[in-house]
Amino acid sequence: MNSQAVKYPRGEEFQGITPEGKNGIKWNGRYGFVAFQADEGIAMDGMNEKGLSVGAFLHKGFARYFEYDPMYASESLSPVDIIPYILSSFSSIEELKSNIKKVRVVPVVDPVIGIPWPGHLMVSDKDGKCVVLEFIGGEIKISDNPVGVITNNPTFDWHLTNLRNYGYLSNKPFDTVKWGDLEITPLAGGSGMLGLPGDFTSPSRFIRAVVFSQTSRTTAEGSEGNSGDQMPSATQWTIANNTGDLTIYYHTMYNRRVRKIDLKKLDFTSGEKQIMPLDKDTHEDIEDVTNRLK
């Protein structure tokens, strides 16, 4: 995806896209922000100078956008416009809640995937408030997020209901019990997580390691790393936003080294947007430290 970090200054001019083209809502950004995006300009993550952060997550089969009506073109924008709109327009969850329904997200076909990009969003601010935005039945649904977590399908309310199946889980091992005359003790560390899909006990970790090692593909360069143009990973980058400190940390599918962007040191006052590739080189680098042992 040729992933990039892009700095947008305050006052940046934006133009929303509709099924008819670039005739959607026009706005000037109130806040500067950094977005993580593909080279097609599709922003999937970001944080602005006020500590508001947004992440987009695939919601295929569930996202249903407003039916496009040319009469409302000046209020409309595409699914890939919504993250820049939020980051450039709002400083807090309260501002978002009060204003986000003034726009209409309409189904604009993405030329790369051949359908409107199907997603839902998690938005957090510097005070720790968090919401999920979903596009259900043509409406924007805003849900408070008390757990601060989002994944993909199905809808967020379903995930919260399903969480009730796992209320017994604990980070502490279960207590020794007696069944008749037999004393039952934990078989391994991490027993409090038994029942969690992918729990942390040694038997579960052993099974996962065997399955992964037996099903992993052979790379072109063998044990010396992966060829960037053959890597099939879907997770292009992993990001952590410190909304209180205005700091973004990330690593990519090519390089696990953690890198940092400090928004406090960026000048958002003027100028054009600036683009930086997330990786200098899209081949995994391996440091040979053999000489340190000689």
N, C-alpha and C positions, 0 to 999 in steps of 0.2 A: 504493500500500500504506500510505500515511500512516505512513511509517517513523519509528521512535522509538528513542531511547536511554533505557534504564531502569536506575536504580540500585536494587539490592536490598541491604538491610542484612544483617548477620549475624543469625542466628536467625529469618529469614523462614520462615514455614510454607508448605510446598508439598504439593500433593495430586496424585498421578499419576492419569491418566485411562486407562480401559480401554474395550473395546467396550460394557460395561455402564454406563459413566458414571464419576463421580468416586468410585471405590472402589479405586483403585490404591495404590501405596506412598505412605506419608506420611513426610515428613522435614522437619527443621529445618536450615536452611543453617548450615554451620560457617563459611563465608567470605562476605564481601560481594563483589558483582561488578557490572559494568556489562554489560548485554546490548543488542544491536541487534535490534529486532524490528518486525514489522508490527503494525498496530493490533489485529489479532485476537489478539495475545499470542504469536505464533509467533517464538521467538528463533532467529536464524540465525548470529549472531556474538557474541563476548563475551570478556571477560577478568576474572579475579578479582583480589583484593587480594594474592594470592601470586604473580601473574605467570603463572598458567595460562590459556591462551587456547584457544578452540574456534571452528572455522568449519564450517558445514554446506554440503554441495554436493549438487546433484541427482544421483540415481543411479537414475533411472527404468528399470525393466525388470530391475534387478539386485538391489535391496534386497528381502530376504525375512526378515520378522520372525518371532518366536516365534508359534506358534499359541496363541491365548488359551485358557487353562484357568482357570475361576473358582476352582479350588483354590489357584491361585497369584496371586490378585488382589493380595494385600498385597505382592507382589514385582514387580508389573507397572507399566508406564508406557507412554505413547504415544511415537511418534517425535518429537513436538514438545516432550515433557517432558525429553528426554535432555540437551539443552544446559544448561538450568537445574540439572539434577541434577549434572552434571559440575562446573560452575562453583561451585556452592554446597558441594560435598562434598570436593573434592580440591585439594591444593596442588602436586602434582608428577605427572609421568608414572608414577613408581614406585607412588604411591598409587593412581592410576587403574588400572594393570595389575593390582594386587593385589585390587581391589574391584569393578570395573565389571561383572564377570560374575555378581555377586550379584543383579542386577536382570534382568528380562525385558522387552525392548521388544516390544510387541505391536501388531498392525495396527489402529489406530483410524482410521476414515475421517475425513479432513479435509473439513468441509462446503464449503470454498471450491473445492477441486479434485475432490471426489467420490471420492477414493481415499486410502488411508493415504499420508502424505507420504513419498516415496521418497528417502532420502538416505544419504550416508556422511559421516564427520567427520574433520577433521584437528585434532589436539590438540598444543600445544607448551607447554613450561614455560620458566621463567626461565633454566635452565641450557642451553637450546638443544636439549633432547631433544624428539623429535617422533614421533608415531605416527598411524596411520590406523585408524579404527574402521569396519568394514563389517558389514552384517547379511546374512549369507550362509547360506542354508538354515536359517533360524531361529536361528542362533547369532551371537554377537558375535565377529568375527574381529579381532584386534589385530595390526597389522603395524608393525614399526619402519620409520620413514621416513628413509632416509639422505640424501635429496635435499631434504627440506623443501618438497615441492611436491605439490599435489593438484589435479585438475580434476574431470571428471565421468566418464561411462561410458568404457570398461568397468571392470573391477575393477583395484585398485591393482597387483596382481602382474603383470597384463597390461601396464600402463604401464611398469613397471620392465623387463620383457622387451623391449618395443618400443624402449626407450631405447638398446638395444644396436645398433639400426640407425643411430644418429646419433653414434657415438663418434668419428667423424672430424672433427666440427665444431670450430671454433676461433674465438677473437676476433681472431686474427691473419690477415692476408691470406696466400694461398698463395704459395709461393716460385716465382720464375720457372723454367720448365722448358723443355726442348727436345724437340720431337717431330720427329725427323728433323732437317732444317735450319731448321725453324720455331721461333722463340722464342715461348713462350706466357707472357704476363703477365696479371695480373688486369685485367678490363675496368673494374672500378669498386671503390671502397672497400667493405669489408664482405665480400670474397670468401671469407673463411674460414667464413662462415655459409651459403655456397651449399649448397643441399640441405635447409636448414631451412625448413619450411613458414612462409611469411611472412618470408623472410630480409631482411637490411638493405641489400642493394645498391640502387643508384639505379634500375636497370631494374625491380626488383621493387617498389620504393616507387612508381615511376611508374605501374605497372599497377594497384596497389592504389588509388592516388589517383584514377585515371580511373574505375575500376569503382565506387568509393564515390560519386564525384560524379555519375556517370550513373544510379546506382540509388537515390540518396537521395530521400526523399519531399519534396514541397512542403509547408511548414508554413503554418498559418493566418496567421501574422504575418510571413511572408516572411523577409527577412534580419534582422529585428529580434528574433528569438528564437522559442522554441517555446512554444506554449500548453500549460500543465502538464497539462490534462485530456486532451490528445491524444497525449502522448508515449508511445510503445509500448515503451520500453526495458525489458529484463528485469533488468538490473543496477541494483538500486535504490540501492545504495551501494557504495563501494570503501573498504576499511578496511586500516590497517596498525597492528598491535599491537607496541609496543616492550615485550616482556615483562620486560626487565631494568630499564627505567626506569618501568614501570607507566603507560605513556602510550598512548592510543589516538588515532590520526589518521584522519580520514575526509573524503571528499567524496561528494556524491550525484549522481544523474542530473540534478538540477535546477540544481545549483550546484557548479562545480569548485573553488571556494575550499576550501583545506585547513583543517579545524577540528580542535581538540585537546581531549581530555578527560584530565586528569591525575588518576589514581586516588589518588595520594599526598595530594591535597588534599581528598579526599572523606571524609566521616564515615560509616563503615559500622557504627558501634557500636549504633545504635538507630534508631527511627522507622519510618515506613512507606516502601514503595518510592516512588521519584520518577520521573516520566515527562517526557521532553523531546522534542518533535518534532525530527527531524534538520534540518529546514529551517524557518525562520521563514516563508518564502514559497516556494511550489512553482512560481513562475515564474522562469525564468532572468533574472537581472538583468544589464544591460549598462551599463557606465560610459562615458559620453560624455566623452572627454578633449580634444575639439576646442579648447576655450577655452585649453588650455595652449599652443597653438601660435599664438595671436593676438598 
